[in-house]
Amino acid sequence: MSILDGVQRVLSLYAEGAAELSFTEVAARLAMPKSTASRLLNQMQNYGMLDQDSATRRYRPGALLSQAVRAGMAATPLDEACRAVLVRLSDDSGLTAYLSTLNQRETVVLQRLNGSHPVQVLSPPGSRRAASGTAMGRALLSRLTDSEFQTLYGSDPAQPLPMEGRDCPATVGDLTRLVAQTRADHCGVAIDQAMPGIGAVAAAVRDPATGELRGLCLSFVSFQADADRVARLRESVLQQVAALGRELNDPYWLN
């Protein structure tokens, strides 16, 4: 294994949603000798790709990576408008709020606000997840036209999808039905699906001038949120994102 192979494999763990990792966790998850994992993480830290917490000795993405992500994802006027909504959602609820976009079949995190009561599993900017298995992904997919959706997933409803977790859609037909329901509700909810123990409520806007898609969501620990709490979060997301959609003249939110 070359050094670049090792770096790519370690970074993929963070891209999948890990916030911090110990060298023993890296070794176990990558089936790598502990001595190799330790050397690799030390080298990545020396080159600014990772930072190490002095107390816990755990590694997290470093400043160099954060700077590279920000440079590659320069904020647009739409992102600035979305961030104002993201701040209100996070401040009002105390929860972690995300701004994401759609890249083919994956969601990509653009911004994250931790909130005063963040979940333990945090996805840093640049993280990618299969759109089919998350509330954010289905909210974004619900804003596509039928032809755009078919370009991504095809027209065969029996076509299987990678299994992302419990209760996630298994076929394109399953996903089509979930996306249609999200479109009708103007909001997506997923609890204990692609990320066990985590729930999310999401909605999306589309700039009619540019076609840009952005999804906004609140993430929470599922066992701490009963049906009434989820309903309140859903109403808050709907109100805030609907107001943003009206500001953008997004026809979806004008009806």
C-alpha positions in Angstrom: 0.0 0.0 0.0 1.4 3.4 -1.0 1.3 6.4 1.3 -1.3 8.0 -1.0 -3.5 4.9 -0.8 -3.3 5.1 3.0 -4.2 8.8 3.1 -7.1 8.2 0.8 -8.5 5.4 2.9 -8.1 7.4 6.1 -9.8 10.4 4.6 -12.7 8.2 3.4 -13.5 7.4 7.0 -14.0 11.1 7.7 -16.0 11.6 4.5 -18.3 8.9 5.7 -19.1 11.0 8.8 -16.5 10.2 11.5 -15.7 13.3 13.5 -12.7 12.0 15.5 -10.8 8.7 15.3 -8.2 7.0 17.4 -5.4 5.1 15.7 -6.8 1.8 17.0 -10.2 2.6 15.4 -8.5 3.4 12.1 -6.5 0.2 12.2 -9.6 -1.8 12.9 -11.8 -0.2 10.3 -9.2 -0.4 7.6 -7.9 -3.8 8.6 -4.4 -2.2 9.0 -1.6 -3.1 11.4 -1.7 -0.8 14.4 2.0 0.2 13.8 1.1 1.2 10.2 -2.0 3.1 11.2 0.0 5.0 13.9 2.8 6.0 11.4 0.3 7.0 8.8 -1.7 9.2 11.2 1.4 10.8 12.5 2.6 11.7 9.0 -0.9 13.1 8.1 -0.7 15.2 11.3 2.8 16.5 10.4 1.6 17.6 7.0 -1.5 19.4 8.4 -4.1 17.0 7.1 -5.1 15.9 10.6 -5.1 17.5 14.1 -4.7 15.5 17.3 -6.6 16.3 20.5 -4.0 16.6 23.2 -6.3 15.2 25.9 -8.0 12.3 24.1 -5.2 11.6 21.5 -7.9 11.3 18.8 -7.5 12.6 15.3 -9.8 15.0 13.5 -9.6 16.7 10.0 -6.9 19.4 10.1 -6.8 23.0 9.2 -5.3 22.3 5.8 -8.2 20.1 4.7 -10.7 22.7 6.0 -9.0 25.4 3.9 -9.0 23.2 0.8 -12.7 22.4 1.2 -13.6 26.1 1.7 -11.5 27.0 -1.4 -13.3 24.4 -3.5 -16.7 25.3 -2.3 -16.8 29.1 -2.4 -20.0 30.4 -1.1 -22.6 31.7 -3.5 -25.3 34.3 -2.8 -27.7 31.4 -2.4 -25.4 29.9 0.2 -25.3 33.1 2.1 -29.0 33.3 2.2 -29.2 29.7 3.3 -26.7 30.3 6.1 -28.9 32.9 7.7 -31.7 30.4 7.8 -29.3 27.7 9.1 -28.3 30.0 12.0 -31.9 30.5 13.0 -32.7 26.8 12.8 -29.7 25.9 14.9 -30.1 28.7 17.4 -33.8 28.1 17.9 -33.5 24.3 18.4 -29.9 24.0 19.8 -29.4 21.2 17.3 -26.8 20.6 14.6 -27.9 22.1 11.3 -26.5 21.2 7.8 -26.5 22.9 4.4 -25.9 20.4 1.6 -26.2 20.1 -2.2 -26.6 17.2 -4.6 -23.8 15.7 -6.7 -25.1 12.9 -8.8 -26.5 10.3 -6.4 -24.7 11.8 -3.3 -25.3 14.7 -1.0 -22.3 16.9 -0.2 -22.1 18.9 3.0 -21.4 22.6 2.4 -21.8 24.0 5.9 -22.5 22.7 9.4 -23.5 24.6 12.5 -23.0 22.4 15.6 -25.7 24.0 17.8 -25.6 24.0 21.6 -26.6 20.3 21.8 -24.8 18.7 18.8 -25.1 15.1 18.0 -22.0 12.9 18.6 -21.7 11.9 14.9 -20.9 15.0 13.0 -20.3 15.2 9.2 -17.7 17.8 8.3 -18.0 20.0 5.1 -17.2 17.9 2.1 -18.7 14.7 3.5 -20.7 12.7 1.0 -23.6 10.2 1.6 -25.9 8.3 -0.7 -28.9 10.5 -1.3 -31.4 7.6 -1.2 -30.8 6.9 2.5 -31.2 10.3 4.2 -33.8 12.9 4.8 -31.5 15.5 3.2 -30.9 13.4 0.1 -34.6 12.7 -0.4 -35.5 16.4 0.1 -33.0 17.3 -2.6 -34.1 14.6 -4.9 -37.7 15.7 -4.5 -36.7 19.0 -6.2 -35.6 17.3 -9.4 -37.8 16.9 -12.5 -38.8 13.4 -13.5 -36.3 13.4 -16.3 -33.5 14.6 -14.0 -34.4 11.8 -11.5 -34.4 9.2 -14.2 -31.0 10.3 -15.5 -29.6 9.5 -12.1 -31.5 6.3 -11.2 -33.0 5.0 -14.5 -36.6 4.1 -15.2 -36.6 0.5 -14.0 -38.4 0.4 -10.6 -37.0 -3.0 -9.8 -33.4 -1.8 -10.1 -31.8 -2.5 -6.7 -30.0 0.2 -4.7 -27.1 -0.3 -2.3 -28.5 -1.0 1.1 -27.6 2.0 3.3 -29.2 1.0 6.5 -32.5 -0.1 8.2 -35.7 0.9 6.4 -33.7 2.6 3.5 -35.2 2.1 0.0 -34.0 -1.2 -1.6 -35.0 -0.4 -5.2 -35.5 2.6 -7.4 -39.3 2.0 -7.1 -39.1 2.3 -3.3 -37.0 5.5 -3.6 -39.4 7.0 -6.2 -42.3 6.5 -3.8 -40.4 8.1 -0.9 -39.3 11.0 -3.0 -42.8 11.6 -4.2 -44.0 11.6 -0.6 -41.3 14.1 0.4 -42.3 16.3 -2.5 -45.9 16.3 -1.4 -45.0 17.0 2.2 -42.3 19.6 1.2 -40.1 18.0 3.9 -38.2 14.7 4.5 -37.9 12.9 7.8 -35.5 9.9 8.4 -34.9 8.3 11.8 -32.5 5.4 12.5 -32.0 4.8 8.8 -28.6 5.3 7.1 -27.2 6.5 10.5 -28.5 4.4 13.4 -29.4 6.5 16.4 -29.6 9.7 14.4 -32.7 11.4 13.0 -33.1 14.4 10.6 -35.7 16.7 9.2 -34.9 18.3 5.9 -36.3 20.6 3.2 -34.8 22.0 0.0 -34.9 25.1 -2.2 -34.0 25.6 -5.8 -32.9 28.9 -7.2 -35.1 29.5 -10.3 -32.5 31.8 -11.9 -29.6 29.3 -11.7 -31.2 25.9 -11.0 -28.9 25.5 -7.9 -30.2 23.1 -5.3 -29.7 23.5 -1.6 -31.0 21.3 1.3 -31.3 22.4 4.9 -31.7 20.0 7.8 -31.7 19.6 11.5 -30.1 16.5 13.0 -30.9 15.0 16.4 -30.3 12.0 18.5 -33.3 9.8 17.8 -34.0 8.4 21.2 -34.2 12.0 22.6 -37.0 13.0 20.2 -40.5 11.7 20.5 -43.2 12.2 17.9 -44.3 15.6 19.2 -40.7 16.9 19.2 -40.1 15.6 15.6 -43.4 17.3 14.6 -42.2 20.6 16.1 -38.8 20.4 14.3 -40.6 19.6 11.1 -42.8 22.6 11.4 -39.8 24.9 12.2 -37.9 23.6 9.2 -40.9 24.0 6.9 -41.5 27.6 8.1 -37.9 28.7 7.7 -37.3 27.1 4.4 -40.6 28.1 3.0 -39.8 31.7 3.8 -36.4 31.3 2.1 -38.1 29.8 -0.9 -40.5 32.7 -1.2 -37.6 35.1 -1.1 -35.9 33.2 -4.0 -39.2 33.1 -6.0 -38.9 29.4 -5.9 -42.3 28.2 -7.4 -42.3 25.1 -5.2 -42.7 27.3 -2.2 -45.1 29.9 -3.7 -48.1 27.6 -3.9 
